[in-house]
Amino acid sequence: MSDLSPIELATMQQGMTDQQKMQFITQYNGSKKDPTIAIVLAVVLGGLGVDRFYAGDIGLGLLKLFTAGLCGIMWLIDIFLISGRVSEFNRAKAQEIVQAIKITA
C-alpha cells in the first residue's frame, strides 16, 4: 500500500468549499504519518514496539514492548508490514477529517 494519491485526496475533497479544502489539507498534513519513518522505527526500535505506537496501534505496541517483539518474530514481520499499516492509518485519518468537516458544514 502506498500513501494517499492526489486523486484520492481530490475525491475526498469533492463538494467542499475552498476554506474547507484548506482546513482538510492543513489537518491531514498535521496528522499523517510517514511510512519511511515507520520502517526506520521498525528496524531500529521495533523490538520495543515503537513502530506500532507510531502507527497508532497501542495494543500491539504494548504487546511488543512487554514481549520483546514476541522474541523477535513480530519485530521481523513488522519490518515488512508496518508501512502498509501506516498507510491504513493515513486513510482512516483522512476519512475522519472529511467527516468532521462535513458535520460542521
N, C-alpha and C positions, 0 to 999 in steps of 0.2 A: 504494500500500500504506500501511496505517496501522500504528500501534503495536499491540501485543497488547491485545486487548479483555479485559474482565473475564471474559467467558465462556471465552475461550481459556485464560486463567490458571487458572480454576476447573477446566477439563477436564484440564489438566496436573497439577493437584494431587489428582486423584481417587485414592483409595486410600492417601493419605499420612496420617500421624498429625498432630496439631496441631503438634507440635515440628518435624516435617519440613516442614510448610507454612510455618511461621515461618522455618525455615532457607532454604527456597526463595525466599520473598519478600525476605528480607534479602540473599541473594546476588544475586538478579536485580536488585533496585533498585540495588545497588552496582556492577553491571557493565553495565547497559543504557545505550545511547547515545540522545541526544535528537535527533530529526530536524531540529528547528528550528536547533539549534546547527550541525548538519552543513550546512544550507543557507547559514547565515551564513558559515561557513568556506569553503564553495564559492565564494561571491560575492567574499569579501574576499581569501582566500589560496589559492583553487583552482588558480591557475597554478603554485603550488609543491607541490601535491599534499597539502596539509594535510588537506583534507576526506577524502581516501582513507585517509590514515593514521588519522584519527579513526574511520572506518568499518571499520577492520581490514584494509583492502586494501593491504598493504605494497608488493607488487609494482607495482600501478598507481600508488601514491603516489610510488614511486621513478621510474617512467616519466614521470609528470607533472613531477616535480622536475627531472629532467635534460633534459627537452624543452620546458620552459615550458608545460606543459599541451598538448603537441603543437601548439605555436604558437597556442594559444588555442582550438582546436577542442574538445579534450576538456574544457577548462575550461567552455565554454559548454554542452556536453551534460550535464556533471555537475551544473550548477545545477538541472536538471530531474530528474535521475535519482538523486541522492545520498540523498534521503530514503527512497526505496524500498530502497536498499542498506542503510541503517541499520536499517530495519525487518526486513530479512532477517537482519542481524547479531543483532538482539534475539531473533528467533525461534530462531535456531540456539543462541544463548547459553542461552536458557530450556530448550531441549531437552537441552543439555549438562548443565545443573544438575540437571534432573529425573533424567537417567540416573545422575549421580554420587550423588544422594541414594538412588535405588533400589538401587544397588550396595552402598552402605554399610549398608542396612537389614537 
